Amino acid sequence: MRRLSLAMLAASACTQASSGDPDGGAVSDGAAVDATTPAPLVVVTLNLRCLIDGWEARLPVIADGLAAAAPDVIGLEEVCLEPGGRDALEALVGALAARGVAPLASTRTVTHRAWDAYDEGLAILSRHPIGEVRVESLPPGAIPRKVLAARIDRAGDSFAFGTTHLDHQDAAVRARQAAAAATAVARLTSTGPRVLVGDLNEGPGGGVSTAFEANAWVDTWAALHPGDAGPTFPSSSPTARIDYVWVSSSLVPQAIERTFTLPLAGVYASDHLGLRAVLIPSQ
């Protein structure tokens, strides 16, 4: 695990209204809460699209959106680096630093070689300390897949957070991988709050959803937007919802919105839309 020092994000950004802006679309976190209500937990997920498709032009769009979203923790997929060259995670951290975001803890893992040029993997960024980290290989599919999970320590409490990217070819493999990923995150806390985000390469209602629901996980989008398909891919004209925020029953979803829904100067942040969810620990 690495810890990356940055400057702190203004808390006011957390409550800016969203209209699908290309800056990432920070959304309202709901009604004001009193002092006895647990602070909202804001999580974001985004597939970075490696270092291809105009990464240098996309990077400032991503950084602007993440800064505006004011997350507690970010789960990233397709996080790539060139051996001896560019590193998407380091570049993103630097871009966030330039926008006044700090201090972030980070952890990452490489899953496989992509496009015969990049080491691709997963990463977690957190404005709270990262405790125990688990990296587990998932059941085999077309290419190696993993889940990256960490215990996040926040104001005396902790929660488990994981990110993953499932098989893109075989539904049966995806279902097995989903079950394994959920189990890996649960190993960090058997009863505490748990969050698992990522590019699951499957729409709702399939084996992936069944695997999560069998273990009492909640699909945040479906819980808050029943009847709304909420597609996240491809970003320019989305038709499929393959990006998710799943939570355990010890978290109550308050809001979830798609982010990076519009291009900035013709440039989309990624080939995926992102998600920003606001969660409240149940009492």
C-alpha positions, 0 to 999 in steps of 0.5 A: 500500500502507498500513501499519497499526500495531497491538499484537502478538498473543500467540504462544500463541494459535497453538496453541490447539485448535479445536472449531469455536468461534465465536471463529474456531477456532484449530487445533493446528499439529501436532507440535513442530518442532526448531530446524532446521525452518522455522517454520510459516506460518499463513494465513487467508482470509475473505469479509467479506460487504461492509458488509451483513447486520448488519456492526456486529454481525458485526465483533466476531465476525470480529475475535475469530476472526482474533485467535484464529487468530494468522495470519501473513497474511490474505486478505480478499474483499468488503472494502467501503467507503462513499465518505465513510463506513464502511470495513470494512478500517479498522474491522477493523484498529481492532477487531484493535488493541483485541484486542492485534493488531499491527503489521500491514502492509496492501494493498488494491484496489477491484474494482467497485461493489457494491449501488450503494452500496459500493466492493468489493474485496480486501485483504491483512493481514500481520504481516510486511513487504509488499514488491512488490504486484501488482494485475491485472485478470482476464478479464472476466465478469459484474462486474470481478474482480482478483487482489491479490498481494504478496511477504511478507518473513518472517525473511529469506525471502519468499513470494508471497501472493494473494487473489481472488474469481472470477466467480459466473455462468460456469464458463468465465470462472472457469477463465480467471480462475483461470489468470490469478490463478495466473500473477499470483501466480507472477510474484512468485516463479518458484521460491519458496513461493506461496499463493493464497486466496479465494472461487472460487465453484466446488466442487472438480473443475471448471475452476478446480481443473483450471487450478490443478492444471495449474500444479502447485498443491495444494488444501490441503483436498483434500490433508489431508481426502480424502473430506471435502467441507468445505463453506464456504457458506452459513455457517449450513448449508454445502453447497458448498466454494467457499473455498480455500487453494491452495499451490505444491509448495514448501509442505507443508500441515500443517493446514487447518480451517474457522473461524467455524463457529458463530454468537456470540449468533446472529450469524455472522461472514459468509455464508461460513466462513473457512479457517485453514491451517498450511504448512511450507516444503519442504526 
